[in-house]
């Protein structure tokens, strides 16, 4: 299994961004920091994320 199998989907006001791949431990820490700064946050496995072909 790939160590860096998680990404964070985060955003404000309906605009969403994806983080770089990271480990679960790092993803949980980063998600907590983003939430403290007022972002909506989801921690997802990389294989759960669909990225349009023109944005890969």
Legacy VTK file of the C-alpha trace (Angstrom):
# vtk DataFile Version 3.0
C-alpha trace
ASCII
DATASET POLYDATA
POINTS 56 float
0.000 0.000 0.000
1.200 3.476 -0.859
2.135 5.454 2.255
0.842 8.728 0.862
-2.663 7.518 0.107
-4.689 10.426 1.534
-5.618 13.893 0.308
-7.519 16.722 1.947
-10.421 18.351 0.131
-10.848 21.802 1.646
-12.562 25.056 0.830
-14.531 28.121 1.739
-17.614 29.615 0.111
-18.145 26.733 -2.324
-14.622 26.749 -3.786
-12.793 23.457 -3.238
-9.108 22.542 -3.444
-7.186 19.277 -3.144
-3.981 18.907 -1.158
-0.925 16.980 -2.207
-0.938 13.276 -1.253
0.138 12.582 2.342
0.011 9.960 5.066
-3.075 9.579 7.257
-1.271 10.955 10.316
-0.177 14.110 8.488
-3.602 14.471 6.831
-5.354 14.430 10.211
-3.033 17.126 11.589
-3.400 19.336 8.518
-7.184 18.908 8.503
-7.368 20.062 12.122
-5.354 23.193 11.283
-7.516 23.977 8.254
-10.685 23.620 10.346
-9.279 26.035 12.919
-8.841 28.545 10.087
-12.487 28.271 9.049
-12.244 25.843 6.133
-14.633 23.002 5.416
-12.488 19.868 5.348
-12.740 16.238 4.205
-9.929 13.688 4.455
-10.238 11.236 1.562
-8.313 8.285 0.217
-6.659 9.237 -3.040
-8.643 6.592 -4.928
-11.939 8.183 -3.751
-11.211 11.457 -5.531
-12.320 12.116 -9.085
-10.301 14.833 -10.813
-11.384 16.079 -14.253
-8.928 15.105 -17.008
-8.040 18.736 -17.752
-6.936 19.287 -14.127
-4.662 16.257 -13.617
LINES 1 57
56 0 1 2 3 4 5 6 7 8 9 10 11 12 13 14 15 16 17 18 19 20 21 22 23 24 25 26 27 28 29 30 31 32 33 34 35 36 37 38 39 40 41 42 43 44 45 46 47 48 49 50 51 52 53 54 55
